[in-house]
């Protein structure tokens, strides 16, 4: 690895090459204890579908932070994008449906905040700070997860038309960031300037791959959720007072 890359000290460790990344599991004891406590709380305080959703959320978090995906995200911004998409579009809604229903404030505000937080952490300076300091890294992770869980919880409580509108706005916000990264003509994420060559990618190609992930499959998650809510609202078995979202 180039000495120029040594200024970056990502939480998941130095970026691995193709021959070593599958052996790079993150066994941080603090993280493992936190996940174990989370699982214990889910098993002790939930039941039925809430327990299934909670357990699934913790499984996804384990993939994100413990599996070799954690180390791979130090090498490739595209892998980091998969990491973030799993966090905000898979784990966060599972957490929202695992928790009891509660009033969480404005859907419009939660929609704006979660999009703003996601965009803010993908600013090159903020992203670089997160990959050079563990405290900033965990601030990034917790703010992304917390704002997304707030958004999905608000979507769960909202009327079908409002939920569909919020999900489509979230889809557009994700897609716009992906398009911006795809069509930017130069790499902007310094932590990956010296970590992609081993994978046969230039930093720009890695960044473009990340943009395409946001632009298509990640944005499609929000579209699919909007269609699911819409289908529940206008479907033949829907009742005027029915809750279009899963209980």
N, C-alpha and C positions, 0 to 999 in steps of 0.2 A: 504494500500500500504506500502511496506517495506520502512523503512527510507533510505535504500541504494538507492532507486529510487528517493529520493527527490532532488538529485543533478541535475536531468534533469528537464528542464522547457520548454517543447515544446510549440511553438506558439499556437497550437490548444488546449492547456490545458492538465491537467493530463489525463492519459489513462482511459477511462470509462470501466465499466463492462457491461455484456450482458443486464442487466436490465435498464441501463440508457443511452446508447449511442444514441438511436434514438431521445432523447430530447436535444442532445448537438449540437445545431446549433451555428455557429460562426457569431456573429453579430458585429464584429469589425467595428466601423463607418468609419475608414479610408479605409478599404477594400471595404465596401459597396459603399462609394463615388467613389472610383476608378473604380469599376465595372459599376456604373451608368454613369460616364463620358465616359467610353469605349462604352457603349451602345448608348449614345447620339452621339458620333462621328460616330459610324457605321450607325445610322439612318440618320444622316445629310449629310454624305459624301460618302455614297455608295448607290447602287441600284441593283436591279436584283439579280443575283446569288452571287455577292460579298456581298450584304447585308445579304443574307441567310447564307453564310459561316461565316461572322463576328458575326452574332447573335448566331449561333450555337456554335462558339468558346467561346463566353462569357457565354453561358449556361453551357458548360462543365467546364469552370473555376469556375462557381458558385457551381457546384456539388463538385469540388475538394476542394474549400476553405471555402465554407459557409455551405454546408450540413453536416450531422453527419459523413460523411466519413473523414472529417478533424480531428475530435476527435478520431475516431476509429484508425486512422493512428498513434496516440500517443500510443495506446495499442499494435497494431499488425504490425510487419514489413511487413506482407503480404498485409495489407490494405495500407501501405505506398507505396508498390510496385504498387498496382492498381492506387493510386494517381499519381505516377510518370509516369506510362504508359499512363494514360489519358492525362497527361500534354504534353508528347513528341510525342505520336503517334496518338492522336485524336485532342486535341486543337491546337497543333502547325501546322499540315497540314491545318486545317480549317483557321487559321490565314494566312498561306501562300497563300491560294487561295482567301482570302478576300482582299488581298492587290493588288494594281496595279502591273503589270509586271515590273520588274526592273532588271538591271544587279547587281548581288550580289557576284561576284567573283567566285573563283574556286569551282567546285563541289567536287573535291577530298579533298580540304582543309576543306570544310564545313562538309563532311562526317567524316573526321578524328576528327575534333573539337567536333562535337556533340557526337560521340562515346567516346572520351576522357573525356569530361565533365560528361557524364553519369557514366562512370566507376569511375571517380575521386570522385564524391559525394557518391558513394557506398563503398568507403574505410571506414573502421570502424571509424577511427579518424575524418575524415571529416563529416561523418554522425552524430557522437556524438556531434561535435561542432554545427551542425545545429539544433540539438534538445536541446541545452543548451543556445542558444542566438538567439533572434529574428532577429537581423541584419544578422547573418550568415544564418539563415533559409531562409530569403528572397533573399539573394545572391544565395543560392542553387536553389530556385524556378525560379528566373529570368534568371540565367545562363542556367538552363536546358531548359526552354521555349525558350529563345533567340537563343541558339545554334541549337535547334531542328527546330525552325521556319526558321532559315537560311538554314539548310539542306533541308527542304521541299521546300523552295523557289528556291533553286538551282536545285533540282530535277525537279521542274515545268518547268524551263527554259531549261533543258538539252535535248540533243537528246535521243531518246528512248533507244539505247544500253547503253549509259552512265548512264541514269536514272535507268535502270534495274540493272546494275552493282553496283551502289551506294546503292540501296535499298537492294540488296542481302548482301552487306558488312555490312550494318546496321543490317540486320537480324542476321547475324553470330555474330556480336558484342554483340547484346542483348542476343542471345542464349548461347553464351559462358559464359557470366556473370551469367545467370540463372543456367547453369550446374555447375559452380563453387560453387554457393551458395547451390545448391541441394546436392552436394556430399561432401562438407566440413563437416568434422566429428564433429565439435563443433560450438556452436553459437558464433558469433563475434560482434554482435551489442548490446553493453552494455545498451543503453536506454530501450531495451525490455527484459532484463534479469528478471525483476520483474513485467512485465505487461501482460504476456500471460497466466498465471496460471488461472485467472478468466475465460478465454475462453476455458479451458480444453486442452491447448497446452503447451508444453515445448518451451523454446526459440529456440531450434534446430528445432522442428517441424514447428514452425512459419517461421523460416528462410528457411526451405526446401520448404514450401508452396509458399513462395515468389519466390524462385528460379524456381519452376515449372511454376509460372505465367509468369516470364520473358522468360523461355525456350520455352513454347508452345504458349499460346495465344498472348503474346506481340510480339514475333518474327514473328508470323503468320501475324500480321498486315503489316509488311514490305514485306513479301512474297506475300500477297494478292495485295498490291500496285504494286509490280514488275510484277505480272501476269496481272494486269489491264493495265499497260503501254505496256507490251509485246503484249497483245491481241489487243490493239489499233494500234500497229505498224504493226503486221502481219495479221490483220484481213482482211476479203474480201473487206471491204469498205475503207481500209486505202489508202491514197495517198502518194506518195513518199515525198511530202513536207508538209504532215499534221503534226500538233502538236499532239502527242499522249496523252498529259495530258489535263485535263479539262481546259477550258478557265477561 
